[in-house]
Amino acid sequence: MKRNDWILAGAVIAVAFIAFIGYTIFQKDGNMVQIMVDGKEYGVYSLSEDQVIEINGTNTLEIKGGKADMISAKCPDKLCVQQKAISKSGESIICLPYKIVVRVEGAKDASDYDSIAG
């Protein structure tokens, strides 16, 4: 690689790193967790209330200390159980075999909408 190639690669890596840091710093805490099963809403739960939710008899979600964590699953790979607990708006836990998506949602306020949507 030539010198300019190294400079370009370094610049791309630096921009990606800055974007990642900016995203994580400005990401808002969520206040609700939405559970979807096979594309349909299963339920919406508050992150402020500690509880254990059984999802279709296959998965168990625990909400504790403002975080949601999949604590058990009957799927063979258990990747959803291995994911970290989620609490920031936009974070999700996904169980592909049972088509379960757990997503943290934040409160919508006026600053979340653009001028076109009103």
C-alpha beads as a LAMMPS data file, in Angstrom:
LAMMPS data file: protein, C-alpha beads

118 atoms
117 bonds

1 atom types
1 bond types

-500.0 500.0 xlo xhi
-500.0 500.0 ylo yhi
-500.0 500.0 zlo zhi

Masses

1 110.0

Atoms # bond

1 1 1 0.000 0.000 0.000
2 1 1 1.116 3.504 -0.743
3 1 1 1.424 6.292 1.783
4 1 1 -1.854 7.918 0.692
5 1 1 -3.677 4.597 1.108
6 1 1 -2.519 4.415 4.732
7 1 1 -3.636 8.003 5.341
8 1 1 -7.077 7.290 3.863
9 1 1 -7.461 4.079 5.885
10 1 1 -6.470 5.914 9.077
11 1 1 -8.959 8.698 8.369
12 1 1 -11.796 6.215 7.782
13 1 1 -10.997 4.388 11.028
14 1 1 -10.828 7.683 12.956
15 1 1 -14.208 8.850 11.617
16 1 1 -15.807 5.485 12.450
17 1 1 -14.382 5.601 15.982
18 1 1 -15.620 9.162 16.560
19 1 1 -19.092 8.246 15.252
20 1 1 -19.251 5.205 17.553
21 1 1 -18.203 7.232 20.603
22 1 1 -20.714 9.961 19.760
23 1 1 -23.495 7.416 19.368
24 1 1 -22.801 5.744 22.711
25 1 1 -22.425 9.018 24.620
26 1 1 -25.656 10.573 23.336
27 1 1 -27.797 7.437 23.437
28 1 1 -30.732 7.960 25.819
29 1 1 -31.832 5.588 28.558
30 1 1 -35.062 3.852 27.677
31 1 1 -38.088 3.633 29.926
32 1 1 -40.082 0.846 28.273
33 1 1 -39.329 -2.531 26.723
34 1 1 -41.415 -3.809 23.815
35 1 1 -41.649 -7.541 23.125
36 1 1 -42.553 -8.703 19.613
37 1 1 -43.256 -12.349 18.742
38 1 1 -43.419 -13.290 15.057
39 1 1 -43.910 -9.629 14.116
40 1 1 -46.825 -9.062 16.496
41 1 1 -46.682 -7.082 19.718
42 1 1 -46.646 -9.402 22.731
43 1 1 -46.450 -6.650 25.342
44 1 1 -44.887 -3.403 26.526
45 1 1 -43.369 -3.275 30.007
46 1 1 -41.820 -0.568 32.162
47 1 1 -38.103 -0.792 32.899
48 1 1 -38.719 0.908 36.252
49 1 1 -40.686 -2.063 37.643
50 1 1 -38.733 -5.246 38.469
51 1 1 -40.517 -8.276 37.013
52 1 1 -40.046 -11.613 35.269
53 1 1 -41.929 -12.159 31.997
54 1 1 -42.575 -15.595 30.503
55 1 1 -42.756 -15.311 26.696
56 1 1 -44.873 -18.040 25.038
57 1 1 -43.442 -20.682 27.366
58 1 1 -40.117 -20.623 25.511
59 1 1 -38.170 -17.638 26.845
60 1 1 -37.960 -15.769 30.140
61 1 1 -37.141 -12.059 30.293
62 1 1 -36.123 -10.429 33.572
63 1 1 -36.481 -6.699 34.145
64 1 1 -34.377 -5.641 37.103
65 1 1 -32.630 -2.411 38.031
66 1 1 -33.767 -0.635 34.870
67 1 1 -32.338 -3.316 32.551
68 1 1 -33.934 -6.145 30.578
69 1 1 -32.122 -9.474 30.320
70 1 1 -33.124 -12.752 28.675
71 1 1 -32.404 -15.224 31.475
72 1 1 -33.588 -18.465 29.872
73 1 1 -34.567 -19.861 26.492
74 1 1 -35.437 -23.270 25.077
75 1 1 -33.635 -22.638 21.771
76 1 1 -30.559 -24.809 21.087
77 1 1 -27.916 -22.065 20.719
78 1 1 -29.140 -19.714 23.497
79 1 1 -27.531 -16.688 21.829
80 1 1 -30.284 -14.464 23.229
81 1 1 -29.359 -15.520 26.775
82 1 1 -25.691 -14.746 26.116
83 1 1 -26.447 -11.142 25.067
84 1 1 -25.882 -8.438 27.664
85 1 1 -28.764 -6.799 29.489
86 1 1 -30.252 -3.833 27.615
87 1 1 -31.339 -0.427 28.926
88 1 1 -30.583 2.184 26.239
89 1 1 -33.162 3.298 23.696
90 1 1 -32.814 1.278 20.494
91 1 1 -30.970 -1.698 22.010
92 1 1 -32.461 -5.129 21.376
93 1 1 -32.242 -8.818 22.190
94 1 1 -33.301 -11.202 19.423
95 1 1 -34.140 -14.909 19.580
96 1 1 -34.287 -16.120 15.971
97 1 1 -35.637 -19.670 16.505
98 1 1 -38.735 -18.365 18.307
99 1 1 -38.948 -15.047 16.371
100 1 1 -38.776 -12.945 19.552
101 1 1 -37.512 -9.353 19.516
102 1 1 -37.102 -7.411 22.756
103 1 1 -36.435 -3.719 22.115
104 1 1 -35.909 -0.813 24.502
105 1 1 -37.979 2.257 23.700
106 1 1 -37.504 5.759 25.077
107 1 1 -40.106 8.373 25.816
108 1 1 -41.024 10.435 22.782
109 1 1 -40.643 14.143 23.259
110 1 1 -40.829 17.125 20.911
111 1 1 -37.130 16.930 20.058
112 1 1 -37.573 13.392 18.634
113 1 1 -39.648 14.632 15.694
114 1 1 -38.495 16.609 12.708
115 1 1 -40.276 19.661 11.332
116 1 1 -41.953 17.683 8.539
117 1 1 -43.572 15.087 10.812
118 1 1 -44.781 17.811 13.174

Bonds

1 1 1 2
2 1 2 3
3 1 3 4
4 1 4 5
5 1 5 6
6 1 6 7
7 1 7 8
8 1 8 9
9 1 9 10
10 1 10 11
11 1 11 12
12 1 12 13
13 1 13 14
14 1 14 15
15 1 15 16
16 1 16 17
17 1 17 18
18 1 18 19
19 1 19 20
20 1 20 21
21 1 21 22
22 1 22 23
23 1 23 24
24 1 24 25
25 1 25 26
26 1 26 27
27 1 27 28
28 1 28 29
29 1 29 30
30 1 30 31
31 1 31 32
32 1 32 33
33 1 33 34
34 1 34 35
35 1 35 36
36 1 36 37
37 1 37 38
38 1 38 39
39 1 39 40
40 1 40 41
41 1 41 42
42 1 42 43
43 1 43 44
44 1 44 45
45 1 45 46
46 1 46 47
47 1 47 48
48 1 48 49
49 1 49 50
50 1 50 51
51 1 51 52
52 1 52 53
53 1 53 54
54 1 54 55
55 1 55 56
56 1 56 57
57 1 57 58
58 1 58 59
59 1 59 60
60 1 60 61
61 1 61 62
62 1 62 63
63 1 63 64
64 1 64 65
65 1 65 66
66 1 66 67
67 1 67 68
68 1 68 69
69 1 69 70
70 1 70 71
71 1 71 72
72 1 72 73
73 1 73 74
74 1 74 75
75 1 75 76
76 1 76 77
77 1 77 78
78 1 78 79
79 1 79 80
80 1 80 81
81 1 81 82
82 1 82 83
83 1 83 84
84 1 84 85
85 1 85 86
86 1 86 87
87 1 87 88
88 1 88 89
89 1 89 90
90 1 90 91
91 1 91 92
92 1 92 93
93 1 93 94
94 1 94 95
95 1 95 96
96 1 96 97
97 1 97 98
98 1 98 99
99 1 99 100
100 1 100 101
101 1 101 102
102 1 102 103
103 1 103 104
104 1 104 105
105 1 105 106
106 1 106 107
107 1 107 108
108 1 108 109
109 1 109 110
110 1 110 111
111 1 111 112
112 1 112 113
113 1 113 114
114 1 114 115
115 1 115 116
116 1 116 117
117 1 117 118
